[in-house]
Amino acid sequence: MPSKKFVKSLKQIENILRSETMGFLGLSADGKPYVVPLTYGYADGKILFHCALKGKKLDLIKKNPQVCFTVAKQSGKICRHPHGARCRADHDSVICYGKACIAKTMEERRTILNTFNRCLQPDTKELPLDAVSRCHAVEIKISRMTGRRQRKGLEYTYWEYSFKQ
């Protein structure tokens, strides 16, 4: 594998995050990892998602809010490895590191959920309060993220970006 030379680029990483809607949330508590797929939105340096009012995600976030969130998109067919095995594919991926924050008030929840919904459906209407009360809202405040693009089996581009905290 070529040596990794990272280029600072918020734009390229955000393009990938905005082009997808399914990602994987990595949590850990009591020394045990837990990764769950979920629908998300990305806005202003934050990953946004909704979840049930009770559940394992919320329990783990409360124990340890430090999380990792990953998105990947395969854009081509599997390519032949230089040594003969088929194992490379054109793809884009992003890994985000940050702190998950559960909305504390109904107004925070409503703001996060409406932003989340607009990420997925830009023309959506504001959520009524009764809909907001039926689920929780979480935002991941991203501190650092990295991205990778692979093309033609061997060409790599690496990006990184750190948010000022």
BAFI-3210 file (N, C-alpha, C; in Angstrom, 3 decimals, decimal comma, padded with zeros to 6 digits):
// residues 165
n [1|2|3|4|5|6|7|8|9|10|11|12|13|14|15|16|17|18|19|20|21|22|23|24|25|26|27|28|29|30|31|32|33|34|35|36|37|38|39|40|41|42|43|44|45|46|47|48|49|50|51|52|53|54|55|56|57|58|59|60|61|62|63|64|65|66|67|68|69|70|71|72|73|74|75|76|77|78|79|80|81|82|83|84|85|86|87|88|89|90|91|92|93|94|95|96|97|98|99|100|101|102|103|104|105|106|107|108|109|110|111|112|113|114|115|116|117|118|119|120|121|122|123|124|125|126|127|128|129|130|131|132|133|134|135|136|137|138|139|140|141|142|143|144|145|146|147|148|149|150|151|152|153|154|155|156|157|158|159|160|161|162|163|164|165]
n.u [000,841|000,494|002,303|000,630|-000,432|-001,822|-004,245|-005,441|-008,809|-011,858|-014,057|-014,055|-014,444|-016,902|-018,516|-018,709|-019,956|-022,406|-023,476|-024,337|-026,629|-026,687|-024,896|-022,360|-022,372|-020,041|-019,698|-018,640|-018,474|-017,648|-015,514|-016,448|-017,125|-019,562|-021,283|-023,472|-025,680|-027,124|-029,513|-028,605|-027,978|-025,981|-024,729|-023,244|-020,765|-021,626|-022,961|-026,191|-028,887|-031,817|-033,500|-034,982|-036,877|-035,833|-033,084|-030,259|-028,289|-028,647|-028,137|-025,419|-024,228|-024,692|-023,031|-020,506|-019,729|-017,914|-017,433|-017,274|-017,854|-018,725|-018,776|-019,254|-018,846|-019,147|-018,028|-017,406|-016,582|-015,226|-011,742|-008,857|-006,364|-002,920|-001,449|-003,014|-005,408|-008,874|-009,767|-009,930|-011,734|-013,133|-013,780|-015,199|-014,645|-015,332|-014,259|-015,384|-014,652|-015,779|-017,993|-020,958|-024,061|-026,979|-030,121|-031,325|-033,575|-036,987|-037,060|-034,402|-034,359|-036,328|-035,113|-032,799|-034,012|-035,542|-033,512|-032,100|-034,128|-034,343|-031,871|-032,222|-034,598|-034,966|-037,203|-038,984|-041,548|-041,745|-041,511|-044,286|-044,920|-045,909|-044,867|-042,150|-041,947|-042,025|-039,630|-036,043|-033,321|-030,061|-026,871|-023,704|-020,914|-018,400|-014,946|-012,700|-011,979|-011,386|-010,795|-011,018|-010,266|-010,354|-009,236|-009,191|-008,110|-005,514|-004,913|-004,834|-006,380|-006,061|-007,757|-007,978|-009,447|-009,721|-011,838|-012,049|-012,241]
n.v [-001,176|002,242|004,993|007,016|010,158|012,843|015,270|018,394|018,859|019,884|020,175|017,993|015,779|016,449|016,370|013,618|012,783|014,136|012,949|010,456|008,433|006,424|005,139|003,939|003,654|003,681|002,554|002,320|000,775|-000,169|-001,683|-003,080|-003,262|-001,808|-001,640|-000,018|000,149|003,076|005,555|008,795|012,346|015,056|018,086|021,229|020,371|018,280|015,069|013,871|012,105|010,069|008,175|005,506|006,127|004,733|002,470|000,481|002,045|004,643|004,061|003,291|005,628|007,379|006,239|006,413|008,954|009,336|008,700|006,928|007,351|006,007|006,130|004,701|004,213|002,308|002,687|001,438|-001,564|-004,625|-004,793|-006,377|-007,483|-006,529|-008,852|-010,856|-011,697|-010,869|-008,015|-005,277|-002,223|000,644|003,276|005,472|006,745|007,776|008,565|009,600|011,210|011,899|013,491|012,270|013,758|013,735|015,125|017,439|018,978|019,470|021,404|021,445|018,837|019,011|020,884|019,451|017,162|018,320|019,453|017,109|015,778|017,580|017,215|014,756|015,034|017,769|019,525|019,079|019,545|021,376|019,467|018,395|018,921|016,614|014,528|014,918|014,272|011,533|010,291|010,143|012,479|012,808|014,339|014,231|015,839|016,564|016,127|015,437|014,245|011,830|010,961|008,839|008,127|005,759|004,843|003,181|000,898|001,248|003,920|006,322|008,809|010,767|012,441|014,841|016,453|018,688|019,962|023,060|023,143]
n.w [000,000|-000,778|000,784|003,186|002,430|003,674|002,767|003,647|003,618|003,907|002,204|000,321|002,001|003,167|000,878|000,402|002,800|002,577|000,336|000,971|002,987|004,794|007,480|009,810|013,213|015,716|018,944|022,387|025,511|028,786|027,881|025,682|022,263|020,024|017,079|014,954|012,174|010,714|009,601|008,639|008,868|007,645|008,773|009,145|010,387|011,963|012,688|012,425|013,910|014,532|017,103|019,051|022,084|024,194|024,585|023,435|022,051|023,157|025,874|025,760|024,719|026,839|028,752|027,551|025,643|023,559|020,212|017,058|013,637|010,539|006,986|003,806|000,275|-002,513|-005,738|-008,059|-009,934|-008,567|-008,605|-010,044|-007,888|-007,628|-007,290|-008,230|-006,879|-006,657|-005,188|-004,870|-005,048|-006,597|-004,465|-001,930|001,303|004,693|007,938|011,005|014,059|017,300|019,705|020,975|021,516|023,278|022,700|025,040|025,636|024,504|022,526|021,559|020,574|018,597|016,841|016,005|014,840|012,776|011,196|010,542|009,053|006,889|005,720|004,517|003,051|001,487|001,082|003,130|005,635|008,776|011,758|013,703|017,206|018,516|016,968|017,375|020,045|020,065|019,505|020,040|019,614|018,352|018,151|016,704|017,543|015,595|015,939|014,521|011,244|008,695|005,289|002,386|-000,964|-003,472|-006,625|-009,767|-008,719|-007,581|-007,089|-004,654|-002,620|000,196|002,772|005,437|008,250|010,935|013,397|015,099|018,531]
ca.u [000,000|001,288|002,313|-000,514|-000,146|-003,125|-004,482|-006,511|-009,905|-013,203|-015,018|-014,114|-015,040|-018,320|-019,202|-019,010|-020,952|-023,706|-023,979|-024,840|-027,619|-026,529|-023,558|-022,170|-022,014|-019,241|-019,796|-017,925|-018,630|-017,224|-014,565|-017,105|-017,522|-020,900|-021,408|-024,847|-025,983|-028,258|-029,733|-028,057|-027,844|-024,769|-024,880|-022,424|-019,777|-022,303|-023,762|-027,473|-029,744|-032,893|-033,563|-036,083|-036,770|-035,004|-032,383|-028,835|-027,499|-028,720|-027,445|-023,970|-023,825|-024,679|-021,853|-019,293|-020,168|-016,905|-017,893|-016,685|-018,927|-018,114|-019,598|-018,491|-019,608|-018,417|-018,452|-016,969|-016,516|-014,038|-010,580|-007,869|-005,228|-001,690|-000,923|-003,929|-006,697|-009,826|-010,116|-009,934|-012,862|-013,184|-014,677|-014,963|-015,024|-015,052|-014,329|-015,540|-014,443|-016,399|-018,767|-022,399|-024,837|-028,414|-030,877|-031,802|-034,896|-037,829|-036,679|-033,173|-034,757|-037,044|-034,131|-031,977|-034,838|-035,889|-032,297|-031,905|-035,109|-034,010|-030,717|-032,723|-035,651|-034,831|-038,471|-039,886|-042,130|-041,361|-042,194|-045,155|-044,401|-046,253|-043,904|-040,864|-041,998|-042,032|-038,292|-034,926|-032,433|-028,654|-025,926|-022,298|-020,065|-017,181|-013,701|-011,723|-012,431|-010,479|-011,479|-010,153|-010,828|-009,523|-009,640|-008,414|-007,476|-004,273|-004,738|-005,457|-006,332|-006,414|-008,073|-008,219|-009,892|-010,005|-012,622|-011,588|-013,208]
ca.v [000,000|003,465|005,739|007,921|011,581|013,453|016,624|019,019|019,185|019,734|020,083|016,640|014,887|016,795|015,879|012,200|012,690|014,620|012,108|009,193|008,563|005,289|005,065|002,996|004,313|002,850|002,924|001,404|000,983|-001,328|-002,469|-003,857|-002,435|-001,989|-000,863|-000,133|000,954|003,972|006,646|010,002|013,567|015,801|019,538|022,105|019,646|017,368|013,945|013,921|010,937|009,873|006,815|005,260|006,823|003,876|001,464|000,240|003,201|005,703|003,594|003,334|007,036|007,949|005,719|006,891|009,704|009,363|007,771|006,912|007,179|005,690|006,073|004,208|004,089|001,640|003,324|000,677|-003,012|-005,178|-004,821|-007,421|-007,112|-006,707|-010,210|-011,816|-011,852|-009,769|-007,485|-003,816|-001,589|002,096|003,616|006,638|006,471|008,809|008,180|010,778|011,001|013,003|013,288|012,197|014,521|013,474|016,359|017,510|019,599|019,232|022,365|020,909|017,644|019,475|021,485|018,378|016,321|019,061|019,530|015,732|015,536|018,401|016,585|013,632|015,531|019,230|020,261|018,594|020,541|021,290|018,393|018,816|018,549|015,233|013,654|015,115|013,620|010,073|009,732|010,951|013,054|012,816|014,928|013,954|016,997|015,972|016,816|015,120|013,259|011,474|010,385|008,154|007,797|004,827|004,734|002,305|-000,156|001,569|005,353|006,725|010,181|010,792|013,764|014,948|017,768|018,784|021,128|023,742|022,888]
ca.w [000,000|-000,808|002,040|003,283|002,449|003,887|002,282|004,418|002,709|004,449|001,104|-000,240|002,998|003,279|-000,317|000,631|003,874|002,093|-000,755|001,533|004,054|005,700|008,047|010,904|014,459|016,600|020,356|023,262|026,952|029,577|027,105|024,636|021,117|019,452|015,850|014,471|010,986|010,891|008,672|009,250|008,092|007,977|008,646|009,996|011,174|012,889|012,222|013,123|013,721|015,503|017,638|019,984|023,371|025,046|023,808|023,636|021,597|024,169|027,079|025,536|024,589|028,186|029,449|026,887|024,468|022,497|019,186|015,727|012,661|009,255|005,784|002,658|-000,955|-003,583|-006,981|-009,224|-009,799|-007,920|-009,504|-009,767|-007,045|-008,408|-007,123|-008,822|-006,202|-006,866|-003,871|-004,819|-005,718|-006,480|-003,364|-001,090|002,691|005,680|009,348|011,863|015,492|018,009|020,925|020,749|022,494|023,218|022,923|026,425|025,705|023,332|021,489|020,952|019,821|017,409|015,938|015,427|013,972|011,560|010,373|010,058|007,995|005,720|005,055|003,729|002,166|001,655|001,056|004,176|006,540|010,188|012,483|014,810|018,519|018,871|016,285|018,051|021,361|019,926|019,303|020,531|018,608|018,771|017,220|016,957|017,269|015,043|016,258|013,477|010,280|007,610|004,145|001,426|-002,269|-004,230|-008,008|-010,645|-007,957|-006,879|-006,864|-003,398|-002,133|001,616|003,290|006,867|008,713|012,375|013,779|016,312|019,615]
c.u [000,881|001,265|001,179|-000,035|-001,499|-003,139|-005,632|-007,614|-011,249|-014,204|-015,164|-014,778|-016,537|-019,111|-019,604|-020,098|-022,339|-024,300|-024,566|-025,876|-027,530|-025,078|-023,532|-021,622|-021,274|-019,264|-018,979|-018,188|-018,255|-016,324|-015,171|-017,540|-018,936|-020,988|-022,798|-025,034|-027,164|-028,326|-029,290|-028,204|-026,555|-025,025|-023,949|-021,468|-020,380|-023,019|-025,031|-028,241|-030,818|-032,863|-034,762|-035,844|-035,942|-034,275|-030,889|-027,971|-027,481|-027,978|-025,930|-023,461|-023,748|-023,457|-020,556|-019,685|-019,138|-017,244|-017,054|-017,842|-018,297|-019,157|-018,706|-019,414|-018,723|-018,933|-018,030|-016,968|-015,235|-012,924|-009,626|-006,722|-003,956|-001,121|-001,919|-005,290|-007,586|-010,225|-010,157|-011,140|-012,738|-014,183|-014,257|-015,364|-014,611|-015,170|-014,360|-015,338|-015,078|-017,164|-020,254|-023,119|-026,322|-029,135|-031,497|-033,223|-035,680|-037,460|-035,391|-033,509|-035,430|-036,067|-033,305|-032,793|-035,230|-034,680|-032,000|-032,853|-034,790|-032,763|-031,187|-033,752|-035,709|-036,152|-039,441|-040,363|-041,589|-042,168|-043,109|-044,593|-044,731|-045,314|-042,539|-040,830|-041,900|-040,661|-037,243|-034,119|-031,035|-027,844|-024,521|-021,535|-018,701|-015,972|-012,670|-012,338|-011,372|-011,311|-010,489|-010,943|-009,842|-010,090|-008,663|-007,605|-006,270|-004,080|-005,528|-005,338|-006,800|-006,664|-008,181|-008,691|-010,173|-010,766|-012,020|-012,654|-013,304]
c.v [001,232|004,171|006,757|009,360|012,293|014,895|017,191|019,437|018,888|019,487|018,663|015,665|015,171|016,328|014,413|012,066|013,119|013,725|010,783|009,467|007,425|005,242|004,085|003,728|003,329|003,400|001,928|001,782|-000,305|-002,264|-003,300|-002,940|-002,778|-001,074|-001,108|000,723|001,871|005,004|007,930|011,192|014,247|017,279|020,235|021,354|018,674|016,261|013,960|012,630|010,892|008,431|006,708|006,024|006,036|002,888|001,446|001,422|004,289|005,305|003,704|004,766|007,688|007,484|006,277|007,627|009,813|008,290|007,890|006,655|007,026|005,622|005,559|004,029|003,429|002,184|002,561|-000,806|-003,418|-005,284|-005,938|-006,816|-007,328|-008,124|-011,265|-011,943|-010,643|-009,220|-005,969|-003,278|-000,082|002,430|004,915|006,241|007,639|008,188|009,465|010,375|012,174|012,585|013,324|012,914|014,249|014,784|016,337|018,076|019,268|020,198|021,928|019,714|018,056|020,068|020,406|017,545|017,038|019,202|018,171|015,464|016,333|017,875|015,477|014,066|017,051|020,008|019,853|019,729|020,343|020,183|018,958|018,269|017,103|014,234|013,724|014,353|012,099|009,460|010,674|011,481|013,148|013,540|014,558|015,211|016,452|016,810|016,618|014,121|013,044|010,863|009,740|007,904|006,861|004,717|003,850|001,285|000,249|003,052|005,776|008,228|010,128|012,234|013,704|016,354|017,680|020,075|021,750|023,565|024,056]
c.w [000,000|000,544|002,019|003,385|002,504|003,382|003,110|003,457|003,346|003,320|000,569|000,732|003,123|002,058|-000,150|001,694|003,400|001,013|-000,260|002,618|005,067|006,170|009,206|012,119|015,339|018,014|021,171|024,713|027,655|028,772|025,994|023,496|020,648|018,239|015,290|013,212|011,281|009,783|009,369|008,305|008,515|007,760|009,621|010,915|012,176|012,124|013,064|012,865|014,788|015,984|018,582|021,288|024,384|024,151|024,058|023,198|022,660|025,439|026,925|025,388|025,963|028,972|028,874|025,608|023,340|021,471|017,919|014,763|011,286|008,144|004,654|001,462|-001,999|-004,905|-008,229|-008,938|-009,074|-008,965|-009,087|-008,957|-007,867|-008,331|-007,590|-008,159|-006,493|-005,497|-003,797|-005,589|-005,575|-005,389|-002,700|000,322|003,581|007,063|010,163|013,314|016,216|019,237|020,585|021,884|022,265|023,519|024,321|026,535|024,435|022,196|020,788|020,066|018,509|016,382|015,238|014,447|012,684|010,633|009,749|008,883|006,733|004,993|004,115|002,690|002,314|001,721|002,159|005,077|007,954|010,868|013,558|016,123|018,898|018,191|016,959|019,371|021,280|019,656|019,891|019,360|019,184|017,711|017,669|016,567|016,862|015,439|015,137|012,512|009,206|006,488|003,207|000,145|-002,952|-005,636|-008,769|-009,869|-007,140|-006,570|-005,622|-003,199|-000,683|002,042|004,805|007,174|010,201|012,635|015,030|017,376|020,558]
res [m|p|s|k|k|f|v|k|s|l|k|q|i|e|n|i|l|r|s|e|t|m|g|f|l|g|l|s|a|d|g|k|p|y|v|v|p|l|t|y|g|y|a|d|g|k|i|l|f|h|c|a|l|k|g|k|k|l|d|l|i|k|k|n|p|q|v|c|f|t|v|a|k|q|s|g|k|i|c|r|h|p|h|g|a|r|c|r|a|d|h|d|s|v|i|c|y|g|k|a|c|i|a|k|t|m|e|e|r|r|t|i|l|n|t|f|n|r|c|l|q|p|d|t|k|e|l|p|l|d|a|v|s|r|c|h|a|v|e|i|k|i|s|r|m|t|g|r|r|q|r|k|g|l|e|y|t|y|w|e|y|s|f|k|q]
***
